[in-house]
Amino acid sequence: QFLTVEQKIKCFLKNYPKSFILWNILGVVAYETGKLEDAIKAYMKSMSIDPNYAFAYNNLGIAYKDQENQHLAIDYFKKAISIQPDFLDAYNNLAATLSEQGEFEEAIALCKKAISIQPDFAEAFNNMGAIYREQGNLNDALLAIKKAKLLKPDYADAYNNLGAVLQDQGNYEE
């Protein structure tokens, strides 16, 4: 009999019930299969076992963002960063969420902070470009997104955002 990944993780958890990493992985699997409530419970369990496991906080933030509970998402992304100050994905997730709330300046500052930690973090350049576009700052958007594309030539999101900025500029040919 073939077990699903989720079933295999649950078998491991029977032997290692205090593995915060396994609980977090179970949350990721549940999230990826559309079981948002199960994902949230698993992330919470992971955090209850190890309150300093930044990945569980970041993943919980993503889940709450998907539930459109932006305030909780923001809180959990900030907690992930406070635990692990170089957590690039948490900076990027927080920036995207704040941008959706209209907090553009803080969002751009977070992208810049992530870039200062890792100068070749294409996702932060792309995110910053999308935020600049939201502000109507198309020139800075173009520069940031082109930098993302340069750093990660196969980055589909950057190409998508680049196309949107070029369209906004009326540059349909390019």
Biotite code that builds the C-alpha atoms (Angstrom):
import biotite.structure as struc

atoms = struc.array([
    struc.Atom([0.000, 0.000, 0.000], chain_id="A", res_id=1, res_name="GLN", atom_name="CA", element="C"),
    struc.Atom([1.267, 3.445, -0.926], chain_id="A", res_id=2, res_name="PHE", atom_name="CA", element="C"),
    struc.Atom([1.131, 6.154, 1.688], chain_id="A", res_id=3, res_name="LEU", atom_name="CA", element="C"),
    struc.Atom([0.760, 9.829, 0.890], chain_id="A", res_id=4, res_name="THR", atom_name="CA", element="C"),
    struc.Atom([3.471, 12.198, 2.077], chain_id="A", res_id=5, res_name="VAL", atom_name="CA", element="C"),
    struc.Atom([1.075, 13.425, 4.749], chain_id="A", res_id=6, res_name="GLU", atom_name="CA", element="C"),
    struc.Atom([0.467, 9.872, 5.974], chain_id="A", res_id=7, res_name="GLN", atom_name="CA", element="C"),
    struc.Atom([4.211, 9.168, 6.070], chain_id="A", res_id=8, res_name="LYS", atom_name="CA", element="C"),
    struc.Atom([4.853, 12.299, 8.139], chain_id="A", res_id=9, res_name="ILE", atom_name="CA", element="C"),
    struc.Atom([2.089, 11.335, 10.552], chain_id="A", res_id=10, res_name="LYS", atom_name="CA", element="C"),
    struc.Atom([3.754, 7.909, 10.952], chain_id="A", res_id=11, res_name="CYS", atom_name="CA", element="C"),
    struc.Atom([7.047, 9.622, 11.775], chain_id="A", res_id=12, res_name="PHE", atom_name="CA", element="C"),
    struc.Atom([5.241, 11.873, 14.250], chain_id="A", res_id=13, res_name="LEU", atom_name="CA", element="C"),
    struc.Atom([4.033, 8.803, 16.144], chain_id="A", res_id=14, res_name="LYS", atom_name="CA", element="C"),
    struc.Atom([7.687, 8.006, 16.837], chain_id="A", res_id=15, res_name="ASN", atom_name="CA", element="C"),
    struc.Atom([8.853, 11.628, 17.181], chain_id="A", res_id=16, res_name="TYR", atom_name="CA", element="C"),
    struc.Atom([5.871, 13.613, 18.515], chain_id="A", res_id=17, res_name="PRO", atom_name="CA", element="C"),
    struc.Atom([8.090, 16.446, 19.755], chain_id="A", res_id=18, res_name="LYS", atom_name="CA", element="C"),
    struc.Atom([9.765, 17.078, 16.410], chain_id="A", res_id=19, res_name="SER", atom_name="CA", element="C"),
    struc.Atom([8.933, 20.708, 15.664], chain_id="A", res_id=20, res_name="PHE", atom_name="CA", element="C"),
    struc.Atom([10.476, 20.266, 12.215], chain_id="A", res_id=21, res_name="ILE", atom_name="CA", element="C"),
    struc.Atom([8.154, 17.363, 11.358], chain_id="A", res_id=22, res_name="LEU", atom_name="CA", element="C"),
    struc.Atom([5.144, 19.372, 12.570], chain_id="A", res_id=23, res_name="TRP", atom_name="CA", element="C"),
    struc.Atom([6.239, 22.262, 10.345], chain_id="A", res_id=24, res_name="ASN", atom_name="CA", element="C"),
    struc.Atom([6.666, 19.921, 7.363], chain_id="A", res_id=25, res_name="ILE", atom_name="CA", element="C"),
    struc.Atom([3.221, 18.463, 8.030], chain_id="A", res_id=26, res_name="LEU", atom_name="CA", element="C"),
    struc.Atom([1.922, 22.043, 7.934], chain_id="A", res_id=27, res_name="GLY", atom_name="CA", element="C"),
    struc.Atom([3.633, 22.688, 4.612], chain_id="A", res_id=28, res_name="VAL", atom_name="CA", element="C"),
    struc.Atom([2.157, 19.503, 3.120], chain_id="A", res_id=29, res_name="VAL", atom_name="CA", element="C"),
    struc.Atom([-1.299, 20.390, 4.424], chain_id="A", res_id=30, res_name="ALA", atom_name="CA", element="C"),
    struc.Atom([-0.935, 23.933, 3.059], chain_id="A", res_id=31, res_name="TYR", atom_name="CA", element="C"),
    struc.Atom([0.195, 22.700, -0.353], chain_id="A", res_id=32, res_name="GLU", atom_name="CA", element="C"),
    struc.Atom([-2.786, 20.347, -0.549], chain_id="A", res_id=33, res_name="THR", atom_name="CA", element="C"),
    struc.Atom([-5.272, 23.082, 0.301], chain_id="A", res_id=34, res_name="GLY", atom_name="CA", element="C"),
    struc.Atom([-5.887, 22.111, 3.923], chain_id="A", res_id=35, res_name="LYS", atom_name="CA", element="C"),
    struc.Atom([-5.316, 25.551, 5.390], chain_id="A", res_id=36, res_name="LEU", atom_name="CA", element="C"),
    struc.Atom([-6.822, 24.881, 8.829], chain_id="A", res_id=37, res_name="GLU", atom_name="CA", element="C"),
    struc.Atom([-4.754, 21.697, 9.219], chain_id="A", res_id=38, res_name="ASP", atom_name="CA", element="C"),
    struc.Atom([-1.661, 23.649, 8.167], chain_id="A", res_id=39, res_name="ALA", atom_name="CA", element="C"),
    struc.Atom([-2.318, 26.327, 10.772], chain_id="A", res_id=40, res_name="ILE", atom_name="CA", element="C"),
    struc.Atom([-2.760, 23.688, 13.501], chain_id="A", res_id=41, res_name="LYS", atom_name="CA", element="C"),
    struc.Atom([0.488, 21.967, 12.514], chain_id="A", res_id=42, res_name="ALA", atom_name="CA", element="C"),
    struc.Atom([2.439, 25.259, 12.464], chain_id="A", res_id=43, res_name="TYR", atom_name="CA", element="C"),
    struc.Atom([1.011, 26.146, 15.878], chain_id="A", res_id=44, res_name="MET", atom_name="CA", element="C"),
    struc.Atom([2.068, 22.744, 17.217], chain_id="A", res_id=45, res_name="LYS", atom_name="CA", element="C"),
    struc.Atom([5.568, 23.266, 15.812], chain_id="A", res_id=46, res_name="SER", atom_name="CA", element="C"),
    struc.Atom([5.777, 26.659, 17.522], chain_id="A", res_id=47, res_name="MET", atom_name="CA", element="C"),
    struc.Atom([4.485, 25.243, 20.810], chain_id="A", res_id=48, res_name="SER", atom_name="CA", element="C"),
    struc.Atom([7.327, 22.703, 20.806], chain_id="A", res_id=49, res_name="ILE", atom_name="CA", element="C"),
    struc.Atom([9.994, 25.214, 19.781], chain_id="A", res_id=50, res_name="ASP", atom_name="CA", element="C"),
    struc.Atom([8.925, 28.853, 20.217], chain_id="A", res_id=51, res_name="PRO", atom_name="CA", element="C"),
    struc.Atom([12.127, 29.955, 18.444], chain_id="A", res_id=52, res_name="ASN", atom_name="CA", element="C"),
    struc.Atom([11.584, 28.115, 15.163], chain_id="A", res_id=53, res_name="TYR", atom_name="CA", element="C"),
    struc.Atom([11.303, 31.021, 12.728], chain_id="A", res_id=54, res_name="ALA", atom_name="CA", element="C"),
    struc.Atom([10.173, 28.900, 9.774], chain_id="A", res_id=55, res_name="PHE", atom_name="CA", element="C"),
    struc.Atom([6.927, 27.946, 11.526], chain_id="A", res_id=56, res_name="ALA", atom_name="CA", element="C"),
    struc.Atom([6.150, 31.632, 12.185], chain_id="A", res_id=57, res_name="TYR", atom_name="CA", element="C"),
    struc.Atom([6.828, 32.557, 8.565], chain_id="A", res_id=58, res_name="ASN", atom_name="CA", element="C"),
    struc.Atom([4.699, 29.679, 7.296], chain_id="A", res_id=59, res_name="ASN", atom_name="CA", element="C"),
    struc.Atom([1.902, 30.607, 9.679], chain_id="A", res_id=60, res_name="LEU", atom_name="CA", element="C"),
    struc.Atom([2.093, 34.158, 8.352], chain_id="A", res_id=61, res_name="GLY", atom_name="CA", element="C"),
    struc.Atom([1.678, 32.846, 4.804], chain_id="A", res_id=62, res_name="ILE", atom_name="CA", element="C"),
    struc.Atom([-1.341, 30.781, 5.848], chain_id="A", res_id=63, res_name="ALA", atom_name="CA", element="C"),
    struc.Atom([-2.984, 33.740, 7.571], chain_id="A", res_id=64, res_name="TYR", atom_name="CA", element="C"),
    struc.Atom([-2.257, 35.949, 4.571], chain_id="A", res_id=65, res_name="LYS", atom_name="CA", element="C"),
    struc.Atom([-4.079, 33.405, 2.403], chain_id="A", res_id=66, res_name="ASP", atom_name="CA", element="C"),
    struc.Atom([-7.011, 33.629, 4.811], chain_id="A", res_id=67, res_name="GLN", atom_name="CA", element="C"),
    struc.Atom([-6.864, 37.403, 4.292], chain_id="A", res_id=68, res_name="GLU", atom_name="CA", element="C"),
    struc.Atom([-6.001, 37.938, 7.935], chain_id="A", res_id=69, res_name="ASN", atom_name="CA", element="C"),
    struc.Atom([-3.269, 40.441, 7.108], chain_id="A", res_id=70, res_name="GLN", atom_name="CA", element="C"),
    struc.Atom([-2.792, 41.690, 10.661], chain_id="A", res_id=71, res_name="HIS", atom_name="CA", element="C"),
    struc.Atom([-1.996, 38.229, 12.028], chain_id="A", res_id=72, res_name="LEU", atom_name="CA", element="C"),
    struc.Atom([0.189, 37.523, 8.995], chain_id="A", res_id=73, res_name="ALA", atom_name="CA", element="C"),
    struc.Atom([2.172, 40.703, 9.651], chain_id="A", res_id=74, res_name="ILE", atom_name="CA", element="C"),
    struc.Atom([2.594, 39.777, 13.316], chain_id="A", res_id=75, res_name="ASP", atom_name="CA", element="C"),
    struc.Atom([3.936, 36.327, 12.460], chain_id="A", res_id=76, res_name="TYR", atom_name="CA", element="C"),
    struc.Atom([6.314, 37.593, 9.763], chain_id="A", res_id=77, res_name="PHE", atom_name="CA", element="C"),
    struc.Atom([7.682, 40.135, 12.244], chain_id="A", res_id=78, res_name="LYS", atom_name="CA", element="C"),
    struc.Atom([8.096, 37.411, 14.858], chain_id="A", res_id=79, res_name="LYS", atom_name="CA", element="C"),
    struc.Atom([10.007, 35.242, 12.360], chain_id="A", res_id=80, res_name="ALA", atom_name="CA", element="C"),
    struc.Atom([12.356, 38.173, 11.656], chain_id="A", res_id=81, res_name="ILE", atom_name="CA", element="C"),
    struc.Atom([12.816, 38.909, 15.351], chain_id="A", res_id=82, res_name="SER", atom_name="CA", element="C"),
    struc.Atom([13.889, 35.290, 15.892], chain_id="A", res_id=83, res_name="ILE", atom_name="CA", element="C"),
    struc.Atom([16.053, 35.108, 12.772], chain_id="A", res_id=84, res_name="GLN", atom_name="CA", element="C"),
    struc.Atom([17.141, 38.608, 11.665], chain_id="A", res_id=85, res_name="PRO", atom_name="CA", element="C"),
    struc.Atom([18.546, 37.358, 8.347], chain_id="A", res_id=86, res_name="ASP", atom_name="CA", element="C"),
    struc.Atom([15.368, 35.487, 7.277], chain_id="A", res_id=87, res_name="PHE", atom_name="CA", element="C"),
    struc.Atom([15.047, 36.775, 3.724], chain_id="A", res_id=88, res_name="LEU", atom_name="CA", element="C"),
    struc.Atom([11.730, 35.141, 2.863], chain_id="A", res_id=89, res_name="ASP", atom_name="CA", element="C"),
    struc.Atom([10.115, 36.588, 5.978], chain_id="A", res_id=90, res_name="ALA", atom_name="CA", element="C"),
    struc.Atom([11.277, 40.087, 4.984], chain_id="A", res_id=91, res_name="TYR", atom_name="CA", element="C"),
    struc.Atom([9.894, 39.559, 1.496], chain_id="A", res_id=92, res_name="ASN", atom_name="CA", element="C"),
    struc.Atom([6.581, 38.167, 2.770], chain_id="A", res_id=93, res_name="ASN", atom_name="CA", element="C"),
    struc.Atom([6.219, 41.014, 5.246], chain_id="A", res_id=94, res_name="LEU", atom_name="CA", element="C"),
    struc.Atom([6.990, 43.571, 2.533], chain_id="A", res_id=95, res_name="ALA", atom_name="CA", element="C"),
    struc.Atom([4.377, 42.086, 0.185], chain_id="A", res_id=96, res_name="ALA", atom_name="CA", element="C"),
    struc.Atom([1.754, 42.028, 2.935], chain_id="A", res_id=97, res_name="THR", atom_name="CA", element="C"),
    struc.Atom([2.464, 45.601, 4.045], chain_id="A", res_id=98, res_name="LEU", atom_name="CA", element="C"),
    struc.Atom([2.321, 46.730, 0.430], chain_id="A", res_id=99, res_name="SER", atom_name="CA", element="C"),
    struc.Atom([-1.170, 45.241, 0.143], chain_id="A", res_id=100, res_name="GLU", atom_name="CA", element="C"),
    struc.Atom([-2.072, 47.367, 3.172], chain_id="A", res_id=101, res_name="GLN", atom_name="CA", element="C"),
    struc.Atom([-0.777, 50.499, 1.420], chain_id="A", res_id=102, res_name="GLY", atom_name="CA", element="C"),
    struc.Atom([2.333, 50.697, 3.625], chain_id="A", res_id=103, res_name="GLU", atom_name="CA", element="C"),
    struc.Atom([4.599, 51.230, 0.614], chain_id="A", res_id=104, res_name="PHE", atom_name="CA", element="C"),
    struc.Atom([7.518, 53.008, 2.263], chain_id="A", res_id=105, res_name="GLU", atom_name="CA", element="C"),
    struc.Atom([7.883, 50.396, 5.000], chain_id="A", res_id=106, res_name="GLU", atom_name="CA", element="C"),
    struc.Atom([7.546, 47.629, 2.412], chain_id="A", res_id=107, res_name="ALA", atom_name="CA", element="C"),
    struc.Atom([10.303, 49.111, 0.249], chain_id="A", res_id=108, res_name="ILE", atom_name="CA", element="C"),
    struc.Atom([12.519, 49.543, 3.322], chain_id="A", res_id=109, res_name="ALA", atom_name="CA", element="C"),
    struc.Atom([12.059, 45.834, 4.096], chain_id="A", res_id=110, res_name="LEU", atom_name="CA", element="C"),
    struc.Atom([13.015, 44.873, 0.535], chain_id="A", res_id=111, res_name="CYS", atom_name="CA", element="C"),
    struc.Atom([16.116, 47.036, 0.832], chain_id="A", res_id=112, res_name="LYS", atom_name="CA", element="C"),
    struc.Atom([16.953, 45.420, 4.174], chain_id="A", res_id=113, res_name="LYS", atom_name="CA", element="C"),
    struc.Atom([16.701, 41.956, 2.596], chain_id="A", res_id=114, res_name="ALA", atom_name="CA", element="C"),
    struc.Atom([18.917, 43.107, -0.275], chain_id="A", res_id=115, res_name="ILE", atom_name="CA", element="C"),
    struc.Atom([21.449, 44.498, 2.198], chain_id="A", res_id=116, res_name="SER", atom_name="CA", element="C"),
    struc.Atom([21.608, 41.035, 3.791], chain_id="A", res_id=117, res_name="ILE", atom_name="CA", element="C"),
    struc.Atom([21.870, 39.246, 0.443], chain_id="A", res_id=118, res_name="GLN", atom_name="CA", element="C"),
    struc.Atom([22.597, 41.541, -2.531], chain_id="A", res_id=119, res_name="PRO", atom_name="CA", element="C"),
    struc.Atom([21.640, 38.885, -5.098], chain_id="A", res_id=120, res_name="ASP", atom_name="CA", element="C"),
    struc.Atom([18.166, 38.207, -3.630], chain_id="A", res_id=121, res_name="PHE", atom_name="CA", element="C"),
    struc.Atom([16.181, 38.485, -6.850], chain_id="A", res_id=122, res_name="ALA", atom_name="CA", element="C"),
    struc.Atom([12.830, 38.015, -5.116], chain_id="A", res_id=123, res_name="GLU", atom_name="CA", element="C"),
    struc.Atom([13.320, 41.202, -3.080], chain_id="A", res_id=124, res_name="ALA", atom_name="CA", element="C"),
    struc.Atom([14.210, 43.213, -6.198], chain_id="A", res_id=125, res_name="PHE", atom_name="CA", element="C"),
    struc.Atom([11.127, 41.855, -7.961], chain_id="A", res_id=126, res_name="ASN", atom_name="CA", element="C"),
    struc.Atom([8.931, 42.571, -4.954], chain_id="A", res_id=127, res_name="ASN", atom_name="CA", element="C"),
    struc.Atom([10.351, 46.081, -4.656], chain_id="A", res_id=128, res_name="MET", atom_name="CA", element="C"),
    struc.Atom([9.640, 46.639, -8.353], chain_id="A", res_id=129, res_name="GLY", atom_name="CA", element="C"),
    struc.Atom([6.035, 45.540, -7.897], chain_id="A", res_id=130, res_name="ALA", atom_name="CA", element="C"),
    struc.Atom([5.690, 47.939, -4.961], chain_id="A", res_id=131, res_name="ILE", atom_name="CA", element="C"),
    struc.Atom([7.169, 50.816, -6.949], chain_id="A", res_id=132, res_name="TYR", atom_name="CA", element="C"),
    struc.Atom([4.676, 50.003, -9.714], chain_id="A", res_id=133, res_name="ARG", atom_name="CA", element="C"),
    struc.Atom([1.813, 50.149, -7.200], chain_id="A", res_id=134, res_name="GLU", atom_name="CA", element="C"),
    struc.Atom([3.037, 53.626, -6.257], chain_id="A", res_id=135, res_name="GLN", atom_name="CA", element="C"),
    struc.Atom([3.158, 54.650, -9.905], chain_id="A", res_id=136, res_name="GLY", atom_name="CA", element="C"),
    struc.Atom([6.953, 54.959, -9.790], chain_id="A", res_id=137, res_name="ASN", atom_name="CA", element="C"),
    struc.Atom([7.484, 53.128, -13.068], chain_id="A", res_id=138, res_name="LEU", atom_name="CA", element="C"),
    struc.Atom([11.137, 54.072, -13.635], chain_id="A", res_id=139, res_name="ASN", atom_name="CA", element="C"),
    struc.Atom([12.266, 52.639, -10.289], chain_id="A", res_id=140, res_name="ASP", atom_name="CA", element="C"),
    struc.Atom([9.965, 49.662, -10.835], chain_id="A", res_id=141, res_name="ALA", atom_name="CA", element="C"),
    struc.Atom([11.619, 48.959, -14.168], chain_id="A", res_id=142, res_name="LEU", atom_name="CA", element="C"),
    struc.Atom([15.122, 49.172, -12.685], chain_id="A", res_id=143, res_name="LEU", atom_name="CA", element="C"),
    struc.Atom([14.323, 46.870, -9.770], chain_id="A", res_id=144, res_name="ALA", atom_name="CA", element="C"),
    struc.Atom([12.556, 44.250, -11.874], chain_id="A", res_id=145, res_name="ILE", atom_name="CA", element="C"),
    struc.Atom([15.296, 44.261, -14.508], chain_id="A", res_id=146, res_name="LYS", atom_name="CA", element="C"),
    struc.Atom([17.795, 43.668, -11.702], chain_id="A", res_id=147, res_name="LYS", atom_name="CA", element="C"),
    struc.Atom([15.711, 40.697, -10.501], chain_id="A", res_id=148, res_name="ALA", atom_name="CA", element="C"),
    struc.Atom([15.655, 39.296, -14.028], chain_id="A", res_id=149, res_name="LYS", atom_name="CA", element="C"),
    struc.Atom([19.410, 39.792, -14.364], chain_id="A", res_id=150, res_name="LEU", atom_name="CA", element="C"),
    struc.Atom([20.050, 37.974, -11.085], chain_id="A", res_id=151, res_name="LEU", atom_name="CA", element="C"),
    struc.Atom([17.654, 35.136, -11.886], chain_id="A", res_id=152, res_name="LYS", atom_name="CA", element="C"),
    struc.Atom([17.192, 34.845, -15.678], chain_id="A", res_id=153, res_name="PRO", atom_name="CA", element="C"),
    struc.Atom([14.508, 32.148, -15.414], chain_id="A", res_id=154, res_name="ASP", atom_name="CA", element="C"),
    struc.Atom([12.390, 34.069, -12.874], chain_id="A", res_id=155, res_name="TYR", atom_name="CA", element="C"),
    struc.Atom([8.887, 34.001, -14.365], chain_id="A", res_id=156, res_name="ALA", atom_name="CA", element="C"),
    struc.Atom([7.404, 36.467, -11.859], chain_id="A", res_id=157, res_name="ASP", atom_name="CA", element="C"),
    struc.Atom([10.007, 39.056, -12.839], chain_id="A", res_id=158, res_name="ALA", atom_name="CA", element="C"),
    struc.Atom([9.122, 38.684, -16.517], chain_id="A", res_id=159, res_name="TYR", atom_name="CA", element="C"),
    struc.Atom([5.448, 39.041, -15.668], chain_id="A", res_id=160, res_name="ASN", atom_name="CA", element="C"),
    struc.Atom([6.074, 42.193, -13.611], chain_id="A", res_id=161, res_name="ASN", atom_name="CA", element="C"),
    struc.Atom([8.406, 43.572, -16.271], chain_id="A", res_id=162, res_name="LEU", atom_name="CA", element="C"),
    struc.Atom([5.684, 43.135, -18.881], chain_id="A", res_id=163, res_name="GLY", atom_name="CA", element="C"),
    struc.Atom([3.168, 44.909, -16.646], chain_id="A", res_id=164, res_name="ALA", atom_name="CA", element="C"),
    struc.Atom([5.492, 47.880, -16.076], chain_id="A", res_id=165, res_name="VAL", atom_name="CA", element="C"),
    struc.Atom([6.325, 48.153, -19.783], chain_id="A", res_id=166, res_name="LEU", atom_name="CA", element="C"),
    struc.Atom([2.599, 48.067, -20.553], chain_id="A", res_id=167, res_name="GLN", atom_name="CA", element="C"),
    struc.Atom([1.957, 50.773, -17.961], chain_id="A", res_id=168, res_name="ASP", atom_name="CA", element="C"),
    struc.Atom([4.631, 52.878, -19.674], chain_id="A", res_id=169, res_name="GLN", atom_name="CA", element="C"),
    struc.Atom([2.925, 52.335, -23.018], chain_id="A", res_id=170, res_name="GLY", atom_name="CA", element="C"),
    struc.Atom([5.966, 50.452, -24.268], chain_id="A", res_id=171, res_name="ASN", atom_name="CA", element="C"),
    struc.Atom([3.944, 47.733, -25.984], chain_id="A", res_id=172, res_name="TYR", atom_name="CA", element="C"),
    struc.Atom([6.653, 46.843, -28.485], chain_id="A", res_id=173, res_name="GLU", atom_name="CA", element="C"),
    struc.Atom([9.163, 45.837, -25.810], chain_id="A", res_id=174, res_name="GLU", atom_name="CA", element="C"),
])
